[in-house]
């Protein structure tokens, strides 16, 4: 166990960033959580505003305003976990406000049964009505986790009902989309051959199967296992982290040793690539700057952190625990300590280990000057909360 006092301090600082940075206006989560803070000086700012056409400008930064369903689910889970860590009713109220926004105010949930393969799916945000496999994987598993831990919230929002409807339609969409080439888009979007999308679908379907067994979920997971096994040596570090997480979750439900072996393969591969001094894993994703000295908190070490936490939960091998703690130590060390409220307590998108500062360049989605609520800050902080509570995604928060 890492130093609990330091972990609690880092978690509290990140929660303060959520409340004070402007990503939640009002700060109680009543109207959800914006996608990110984009700092002025971001070389991709023009493309950001064209691609995500809703923002609020401030002198030193802009709030990129799209209310993404996945970012909001990740933030709601974070505040629920934090309410238990700190025995805080305020954090619980913020989580409930975010869930109220999602289910009652956002209009992001597709409740219409006549729209084939879409019922229960969540649109990307309030400004774009696309449906993504990766985002909806989180929009499926997080409500299922919350429904088990907080039955009163399941009753209020029908979390399990909508998540299982989503799981069924996502499995059906997977069957028709798996062979689609990269760049091909229909109602459902995402290149399933990459674990970024496909392994997350398996993660969500595994959890859905644990609650409501379904042969179609198992067929998808088995099909994707074959794909991962046949291509396991071809993935960049980011994709290996997603594959590790999806395989570990699949094993946790199905108890088939082949999924465990696959998860361990990806874990071992990432450990080989990890800097033994810093714990960093090279930034290689095409939507962010690339370099072995760059710590990518949008696509790489954030998901590796979550992946190793859950891999250890099924294997109990010390090297996975050590890898988790090494990345955690790095993230706690680099957590932003600047005095400005829009960055204090956050993790920016990229850290340059050569200069010991946030940097490395920008892309319109990745890079140092993008500070994501979901994907970066909520998942990292949730890993800290999981650690403090002695649980994980795999343990189902129990």
N, C-alpha and C positions, 0 to 999 in steps of 0.2 A: 504494500500500500504506500502510495506517495504521501508526502507530508499533508495531512488533512487540513491543517490551518491554512497552508498556502493554496490548496485547492479551493477551499471555501472562499478565500479572499478573491481568487481569480474568477470564480463563478459569480460572486456578488458584483464584482466590477463589470462583468459582461451583462448581467441583468440591468445594471444601471445604464449601460450604453444603450440597450434596447429602449429604456424609458426616457432617456435624456437626449439622444442623438437626433431625434426628429423622424425616425423610421416608424414610430407610432404616434400619430396625431389623431385623437388625444392619446396621452401617454398611458392610458389604462387599457389600451387594446380594443376599444369599442368599435373602431373602424379598421381593425386589422393591422397588418404589418406590411410596410413597403418592401420592395425587392432588395434595395441596397442604397448605400451612400456612394456617390461618385465624386471623388475629390477634384477640385479645379487643378488643371495641369494634366489631366488625363488626356493623353494624345488621341484617344478614340472617342472623345465626347460627342462629336458630330454624329458619328455612326450610332452611338448609344441612344441619342435622342430620336434618331430616325427609326431605330429598331424597337425602342421601348417608349412610345410617344406619350408619356405622361410624366412630368417632373416638376419639382419645386426648387427654385434656385435660391441659394444663399451666397454670401460673399465668398466663402472658401470651398463650397461644395454644393452639390445638388442631391436631393432625394429623388431617386428613380422610383416613381410612385406605383407602378403596377402591383396590384395585390394578388400575388401568385398563391394558389391554393396550397401548394407543397410548402412554401416558405411559412405560411400561416400555420399549417399543421405542425411543422417542426418547432415553431416558436411556442405554440400551445403546449406541446409535449414538454418542452424545456421548462416553461413556467409551472406546469404541474409537478415535474420532478423537483424543481427548486422549492415549491411549497412544502414538499416533504423534507427536503434537506434542512430548511431553515424554520420549519413549523410556522409557515407564513400564510395567513388568510389572504393577504394582499396579492401575493403571487398567484394563488389559486383563483382569485377574482379576475386577474388579468387573463389567465388561461381561459376561463369561462367566457369572458368578453370576446376573446379571439374566436372561440368556437361559435358563439352567438353570431358573430360577423359571418363566419363561413356558412353556417346552416340557415341563418334567417335573413341576412342583409346583403350578402355578396352577389347572389344570383349565379354563383359559379357551379353549383351542383346541378347536373342534368337530371331532373326528376320525371322526365317524360318517357313513358314506356313505349310509345309509338316510334321512337327514334332508335332503330335497330343498332345493337352493339354499343350503345352510348349511355343507357340508363345507369345511373350511379357514378358515371365518370365526371370528372371535374375539368372545366375549361381552364386553360393556362392562366388567364388573369382577367381582370375587368376590362382590359383594352384589346385582348386577342382571344378569340374563341376556339383556338386549336386544342387538341387533346393529345398529350404526350405520354408515351409509355413510362418513361422514367419518373416524371412527376406523379403520375397516377399510382405508381407503385408505392410511393410514400403516402399518397392520399388514401391508400387501402390499408397498409399495415399499421399506420399510426392510430387511426380510429379503432382498429381491432384491439390494439394494445390498451388504449384508453378505456374501451368498453369493459375489459376484464378487470382492470384496476379500479375503475370508478363506475360501478353499475348505475349510479344515479345519473351520470352523464349519458350513459347509453340509453337510458329511459327518456331523457330530455331530447336528445338529438337523433335517436334511432341509429346510432353509430354502426352497430353490427349489421343491421339491415342494409344500409346503403353501401357499406364496404363490401359485403358479400355479393350484392348486385354488381358492383364494380368488378370484383374478382371474376365473376362468371363472364362478363362481357369482355374483360381484358384477356382472359384465356381464349375466348372465341376469336377476338381480333388478332391475337398472337398467331393462331393457326394460319390465317390468311396472309399475314404480313411478314412472317419469318423469312420467306424467300425473296421479298422485295429488295431491289438494289438500294445502295446508299443514295440518299437524295430523293427517293420516291416517297411521296406523301399522299395520304388519303385523309379520312376523318381522324384516324389514329396516326401519330407521327413518331418517328424514331427508328434508328437503324439497329434492329434487334440482334444482328450478328455481333455487335460489340456489347460486352458485359455492362457498360454504362446504362444500356436499356434492357437487354435481355436478362442479365443476372438479377436486376432489381425486380423484374416481373416474377422471377422464380422465388425471390425473397418474399414478396407479397402473397403469392399463391400458396407457398408453404404455410404461412401463418393462417391464411384462409382455410386451408385443408385441415389444420389442427382444430379449427372451430367447427367446420362443416365439411366433412370429407367429400371429395368430388374427384371422380376418375379423370375428368378433363384437366384439372389442375396437375394431377400426377403425370399425365401424358406430356404436358408442356414442360414440366421439370425434367422428365426423362429425356425428352428430345433435346433440351438445352444442355443437359449433361454431356450427351454424345458430342454436341458441337464444341463445348469447352474442352473436352478431352482430346478431340481431334485437332484443336487449334491452340492448345495451352501454351505453346512456345512462341506464339506470334504477337502477344499483347504487350502494349506499353505498361509502365508501372501503374498509371491511373486505372487502366482496365483490369489489371491484376487485382487491385484493391477491391473493385466492385465484384469481380469473380470470386474472390475469397469470401466476401460477405454473403453473396448469394448462395454459394456452395455450403457455407457453414449453417445458414438458416435452413437450407434444404435438408441437411443431415439432422438438424435438431428435431425436425418433424418426422422424417421418413426413417431415420435410424439405419440407413443403408451406408455401409462403410465406404462405398465408392465416392460418396459425396464428401465424406470426411477426408479421404485421401486427396481428393481434388482441392479442397480448401487448404489443406496442409501444403500441397504443391505450390499454390500461389503464395501462401505465407512464407514458405522457404525461399521462393524466388525473390520476394520483396526484401527479406532479410539479407540476402546476398547483395542486393543493390543498395542497402542502407549504409549511410556514412556511419562508421562505428563511433566516431567522435561526437557528431551532432545529432544523430538519429534521423537525419533528413533522407528522403527518397527523391531522386532526380525529377525535376519538372519536365514532362515530355508531351503534355497535352497540346493539341493543335489550336485550342482556343485560348491559350495563355502563352506568355514567353517561356522559352525552353532553356534549361541549363542545369548542370549537376549541383551548382552552388545556390540554386533558387528553391526556396521552400514554398510550394504551391498549396495554398489552403483552400482553394476552390475545387480542384479536381483530384488532388493526390493525397497529401498527408492527412487531411481531414477524414477521408474515407479509409485510409490505411489505419488510422487510429481506431475508428469504429470497427473495422474488419478484424484487427488483432484482438480487440476486446472480446468480440464474439467468437473468434477462433479459439481463444484460450478457454472460453466457456464450454467448448465441446471436447477439447483435446487435453487440457491441463498440462501441456508441455511448457516448461519454464522459458524456453526461447521465445514463445509467443507473448508470454507475460512481459518478458524483458523488452521485447520490441515495442509493445504497447506503452510501457513506462518510459522508454527512451523518446518516443514521439511526444508523449504527454509532457515530459520534461522540457523538450524543445518548445512546445506551444506555450506552456506556462511562462517560460523565460522570455519569449518574444511578444507576449501579449502587450498591446499598446498602452503605454503609461503617459502619453502626452496629456497636457492639461485641458485641451479643447474637448468640449462635450461630445462633438460628433465623431471622435475617434477614441477617446479614453475608455479603456476596457475592452476594445474590440480586437479582432484579428483581421487585419487587412488581407487583401487577396494574395500577396506575394512578399516574401522576405528574402533579402539578399544576404547570404551568410558571409560573403567576402567583405562586405562593407558594414556588417552588423546593423543593418537598417532596412526599413521597408523600401522595396525597390525592385528593379529588374525589368521594368517596362510595362506596357499596357496592350491589351487587346480589348475589343468592345465588350467581351464578356469576362475575360480573365485579366489578371495583372494586379499590381500593387494598389492602384487607385480605385479599385472596385471593392467595396466592403459589403458582402452579402449578409442578409439576415438569415435566410435559409442557406443550405449547402455549406456555408462556412461557420458562422457564429453559433447558430442554434445547434447543429450537430456536434461541434467541438464542446460547447458548454454542456450539452446533454451527456456526452461521454464522461465529463467530469462529475456530473450529478449521478450518473449510473455508478461510477466508481465509489462515490461517497455513500451511496445507498447499498452497495454490494450487490448490484444486479446488472442487467444488460438487456438488449433487445431479445436475445435468445431465452433468457430466463422469464421473459414476458412481464417484467416489472414486478414479479412476485418473489 
